[in-house]
Amino acid sequence: MPEDNIEHIDFKRLEKKAISQPLVTHIYTADPSAHVFNDKIYIYPSHDIDAGIPFNDNGDHFGMQDYHVISMDTIDSEAVDNGVALHVDDVPWAEKQMWAPDATEKDGTYFLFFPARDYDGIFKIGVATSQYPIGPFVAQPKPIQGSYSIDPAVFKDDDGSYYLYFGGIWGGQLQKFRNNIYDENNELPKPDEPALLPLVAKLTDDLFKFSEEVKEVKIVDEHGNLLLEGDNERRFFEASWMHKYKGKYYFSYSTGDTHFICYAIGDNPYGPFTYTGRILNPVVGWTSHHSICEVEGKWYLFYHDSSLSKGVTHLRSIKVAEISYNDDGTINTIDPYA
Ligand code: FUB
């Protein structure tokens, strides 16, 4: 991933214009997945560090080693860091790069879903459990069978079914897979071919496995055609999220190299989803990643930017801003530095 040219950015001015400030400043945090459990807000972010690894297109400089859960009593209260919830050294199968996680609760157990590189160099997705939303979490000895790539997002539907969405191109390795099979020779499609798609699978009752074959999540334009690889401003790159609003399923994601958070709407958890628009305009820093969570009847976008580190792409800070819907179900685009 190329680092943006940040020399021209006036960070003081930007900080003043920013619509929100970092939720925590004593550590760098990114990729916030937010949930309300027992009337309290819990955020499951990546914990960014400077691992001393040079910048490259594979994202190797994102050398994160552990997770911290951040909690808030209300949306306006102080964000509390609850310490290390899971460290890569305590995950038997994972070698490095603890990237964007997510969490859910079932029958009083909390489940942390996280991607990491296995010792074979391939990203897979693991599960860890705890009795408490803040951990500590104990990892399963092996990754989820059949999982690959990055950025898991777990969604509980109203009927009690749980779905895992995942996938990401470039450093996230999705381009190396076709029909769920890895081949080192696979690459991205050509610009006039359909873009690679995010993935989804329903989880088993214990949430430790996929209960079905991994399926592609179709994102189509207003004519029902799949978005093309060359459509960089709309096609899927990484950072899946699912939320339900007024009975509709909203699949949102990052467009990566064009830096938007976009959304597409469907009638069921598998899609197809029709591209509808942008939720967030580009932030400072190369990556954009988010979650959407309802807190006391209002909807919030949890996101990150690199303003605290003055533009260092792999040292990010989580933030939150309220989102608003129009009567037709569309979301008003947020400009992070309005
Ligand atoms: O945090 C590492 C990677 O950067 C995430 O997995 C992507 O979504 C991007 O935010």
Residues whose N, C-alpha, C, O or C-beta is under 5 A from the ligand:
A	BS01	FUB	D31 S46 F62 W99 A100 I150 D151 E238 A239 T287 S288 H289
